[in-house]
């Protein structure tokens, strides 16, 4: 049973930065994917960044060059460093896990989710 707990959300002005973290509890499958997703009111949940057991990283075009996805050395904490934030980045950010892998950044393929952390970017 894999559990995830996010933290680090908050309110910032456009152009500011936030660093989200996700603590992973349990014992993931040796074949897995973990990622960050976000959802704004009236919009579908979308993938932001993903890493799998082969250390392949996928970052959404909308945040490429601004967001960085990384892990600690032990691999049990995921980070999302968000720079040059825009109002359209506003939403609830979720950390998620799935056993196995497939097409990247597909929310419906993930089975374990954190509680979410709110990010609000004002203009």
C-alpha positions in Angstrom: 0.0 0.0 0.0 1.6 3.2 -1.2 0.6 6.5 0.4 1.5 10.0 -0.6 1.4 13.3 1.3 1.9 16.6 -0.5 3.0 19.9 1.0 4.3 23.3 0.0 1.3 25.0 -1.6 0.4 28.6 -1.1 -0.4 31.9 -2.6 2.1 33.9 -4.6 2.2 36.7 -7.2 2.9 36.0 -10.8 6.6 35.5 -11.4 7.1 34.0 -8.0 8.2 30.5 -7.0 6.9 27.6 -4.9 8.5 24.3 -4.0 6.1 21.4 -3.6 7.1 18.2 -1.9 5.6 14.7 -1.8 6.5 12.1 0.9 6.1 8.5 -0.2 5.2 5.9 2.3 5.1 2.1 1.7 7.0 0.0 -0.7 6.4 0.8 -4.4 6.6 -1.8 -7.1 10.0 -1.9 -8.8 8.1 -1.1 -11.9 6.3 2.2 -11.3 5.5 5.8 -12.2 5.1 8.8 -9.9 4.0 12.2 -10.9 2.5 15.6 -10.3 -0.9 16.6 -11.6 -3.1 19.6 -11.2 -6.7 20.6 -11.5 -8.4 24.0 -11.8 -12.1 24.7 -11.3 -14.0 23.7 -14.4 -11.1 21.9 -16.0 -10.0 18.3 -16.2 -7.1 17.1 -14.2 -3.9 17.3 -16.2 -0.4 15.9 -15.9 2.4 18.2 -15.0 5.5 16.0 -14.5 6.2 12.3 -14.2 9.1 10.0 -13.5 9.3 6.2 -13.8 11.6 3.4 -12.5 13.9 3.9 -15.5 14.3 7.6 -14.4 12.6 8.8 -17.5 11.1 12.2 -16.8 8.2 13.7 -18.7 7.3 17.4 -18.2 4.2 19.0 -19.7 4.9 21.6 -22.4 2.9 24.2 -20.5 5.5 24.2 -17.6 8.7 23.1 -19.4 11.5 25.5 -18.7 9.8 26.8 -15.5 9.1 23.6 -13.4 11.7 21.1 -12.3 10.9 17.6 -11.1 13.4 15.8 -8.8 13.8 13.2 -6.0 15.9 13.0 -2.9 18.7 10.4 -2.9 16.6 7.8 -1.1 13.8 8.2 -3.6 11.1 8.7 -1.0 10.5 12.4 -1.5 9.5 14.0 -4.7 9.9 17.7 -5.4 8.3 20.1 -7.9 10.2 23.4 -8.0 7.9 25.9 -9.7 9.4 29.1 -11.0 8.0 32.0 -13.0 4.5 31.1 -11.9 1.6 32.3 -14.0 -2.1 32.8 -13.0 -3.0 29.8 -15.2 -0.8 27.6 -12.9 -3.4 28.1 -10.2 -5.0 24.9 -9.1 -4.9 21.9 -6.7 -1.7 20.0 -7.2 -1.7 16.2 -6.5 1.1 13.7 -6.2 0.2 10.3 -7.5 1.6 6.7 -8.0 0.9 3.8 -10.2 2.4 0.3 -10.6 3.8 -0.1 -14.0 4.0 2.5 -16.7 2.5 3.5 -20.0 1.6 6.7 -21.8 2.9 9.5 -19.6 0.8 12.1 -17.8 -2.5 10.3 -18.0 -4.4 10.9 -14.7 -6.8 7.9 -15.1 -3.9 5.5 -15.1 -2.8 6.4 -11.6 -4.2 4.5 -8.6 -2.8 6.2 -5.5 -3.2 9.9 -4.8 -2.3 12.4 -2.2 -4.7 14.8 -0.6 -3.6 17.7 -2.8 -2.1 21.1 -2.0 -3.5 24.4 -3.2 -1.5 26.7 -5.4 -2.9 30.2 -6.1 -1.1 32.6 -8.4 -2.4 36.2 -8.6 -1.7 38.6 -11.4 
